Amino acid sequence: MIVAGVGLDPLAILMLLGGAVVVVATIATVLTLYLRNRRLSAIDETDSSAAGWYQDPLDANVQRYWDGAAWTEHEHSAIPSAPAGSS
């Protein structure tokens, strides 16, 4: 059904808006992943530190393992836990 004087069906307008949101979200996700990968690659190329646990370049609350050549998927919290018996 076409709304009098408007020329577009409200359902068609909603479908167009929904499609636009999906396109924008997809572009934003791809761009975010590309930039994150690019930053990690730049860090990989410039860091010649010995293998070990270091602050994650993208999250200060996480430590990530550097194997001497590249960041691995291994990570753990950089926030120290309370010692046993303390409250």
C-alpha positions as CSV (number, residue, x, y, z in Angstrom):
1,M,0.0,0.0,0.0
2,I,1.3,3.5,-0.9
3,V,0.8,6.3,1.6
4,A,-1.2,9.1,0.0
5,G,1.0,11.9,-1.1
6,V,4.3,10.3,-0.1
7,G,4.8,7.7,-2.9
8,L,6.7,5.1,-0.8
9,D,5.4,2.2,1.1
10,P,6.4,2.4,4.8
11,L,7.6,-1.2,4.7
12,A,9.8,-0.4,1.7
13,I,11.3,2.5,3.7
14,L,12.0,0.3,6.7
15,M,13.6,-2.3,4.4
16,L,15.8,0.3,2.8
17,L,16.9,1.7,6.2
18,G,17.5,-1.9,7.5
19,G,19.7,-2.6,4.4
20,A,21.6,0.6,4.9
21,V,22.3,-0.3,8.6
22,V,23.6,-3.7,7.6
23,V,25.9,-2.2,4.9
24,V,27.3,0.4,7.4
25,A,27.8,-2.2,10.1
26,T,29.6,-4.5,7.7
27,I,31.9,-1.8,6.5
28,A,32.7,-0.7,10.1
29,T,33.5,-4.3,11.1
30,V,35.8,-4.9,8.1
31,L,37.5,-1.6,8.7
32,T,38.0,-2.3,12.4
33,L,39.5,-5.8,11.8
34,Y,41.7,-4.4,9.0
35,L,43.1,-1.6,11.3
36,R,43.6,-4.0,14.2
37,N,45.5,-6.4,12.1
38,R,47.6,-3.6,10.6
39,R,48.5,-2.3,14.1
40,L,49.5,-5.8,15.3
41,S,51.6,-6.3,12.1
42,A,53.4,-3.0,12.6
43,I,54.2,-4.0,16.2
44,D,55.4,-7.5,15.1
45,E,57.8,-5.9,12.6
46,T,59.3,-3.4,15.0
47,D,59.5,-5.4,18.2
48,S,62.6,-7.5,18.6
49,S,62.1,-8.2,22.3
50,A,62.9,-11.6,23.7
51,A,60.1,-14.2,24.0
52,G,57.9,-13.6,27.1
53,W,54.7,-12.1,28.5
54,Y,54.1,-8.5,27.6
55,Q,51.3,-6.0,27.9
56,D,48.9,-6.5,25.0
57,P,49.3,-3.7,22.5
58,L,45.6,-3.3,22.1
59,D,44.4,-3.9,25.7
60,A,46.3,-2.7,28.8
61,N,44.3,-5.2,31.0
62,V,45.7,-8.2,29.2
63,Q,49.1,-9.7,28.8
64,R,49.9,-11.5,25.6
65,Y,52.7,-13.9,24.9
66,W,55.4,-12.7,22.4
67,D,57.3,-15.7,21.0
68,G,60.2,-13.6,19.8
69,A,58.9,-13.2,16.3
70,A,55.1,-12.7,16.6
71,W,52.2,-12.3,19.1
72,T,50.5,-15.6,19.9
73,E,46.9,-16.3,20.8
74,H,47.9,-17.0,24.4
75,E,46.8,-14.3,26.9
76,H,45.9,-13.7,30.5
77,S,44.7,-10.9,32.8
78,A,47.4,-8.3,33.5
79,I,45.5,-7.4,36.7
80,P,47.1,-9.2,39.6
81,S,44.8,-11.3,41.7
82,A,44.7,-10.9,45.5
83,P,47.1,-13.1,47.4
84,A,45.6,-16.2,49.1
85,G,44.3,-15.4,52.6
86,S,43.8,-11.7,52.0
87,S,40.4,-10.1,52.0
